Amino acid sequence: MMGNHTFVTESSAELVTENLFSLTDPWRDRFLAFVAERALGKGWNGRLPTKKEVTAWLCKESLCQAVTLLLNTWQGDPDIAGNLN
């Protein structure tokens, strides 16, 4: 644990990232903007973030869990990231 944050494995974050990037537009861009805004704590500039950026952001457990929940609900697909611990 670092500071007040806990982290997930990079492979779990990569799996969620791949699921985000596999969405079709306009949903992919909307989900990516949501992730960027939550990760950065401010409005997103509209530039599509890279997979590397998104994966780094999703290594934070709370963000990864929130995005996983949204994707699971959106896709009707249970537990895309598996156990995040």
N, C-alpha and C positions, 0 to 999 in steps of 0.2 A: 504494500500500500504506500502510495506517495502522497503526502499532504492529506487532504480529505477525500481523495479519489481512489477508487479501486479500478483495476484494469483487467481486461479480458485478453486472451491470447490473440496474437496477430492473425492466426488462422481463422478464428471465429470472426474477427473484424473483417477479414478478407471475404469470407463467405457472405456476410451481410452486404458488403460493398458490391460484390458481384450480383447479388439479388437486386440492389438498387439500380445498377447500371443496365440490368436486363429488362427493366420496365420500359414500356413504350412511351413515347411523347404523347401528350404533354406531362404525363405523370412522373416520368423519370426526372425531368427538370424541376418539377414541384417538390418532389421528395428530396432531391439533392439540395435545393435551396433551403428547405426545412432543416436538414442536417447541418448545413453550413451556418445558418443563423443560430442554431442551438450551440454549435461547437464554438463559435466566435463571440457569441453574446451580443450580436448586432446584426443589422440588415445585411443581406448578401449583395454583392455588386453585380450580380447577373452573369458573371463568367462561370461557365461550367467547371466545377472543381475536378481535379484529376482523381483517379482511383487511389493514388498514393496519399493524397490529402485526406480523402474520405476514410480510408483505412486507418490512418493515424488518428483521426478524430474519433472513430468508432472503437478504438482501443480503450476509451474511457467507458467503464461498465455501465454507468447510468444512461449515457447516450445510446450505447449499443442496445441496451434492453428496451429503451423507448422506441428506437427505430425498428427493432425486431418485432415488438408488439404491433406497431403500425403496419408493417409489412405483412405480418401474419393475419391481421384483420383484413387488410386490403386484398390479399391474395387468397384468403380462406385456406391457407396452407399452415398446418400446425408446426410450430417450432423449427423455423428455417435455420436457426443458428445452433441448435442443440443446446446442451448445457454450457452456459457461458463461464462457468467456474473452472 
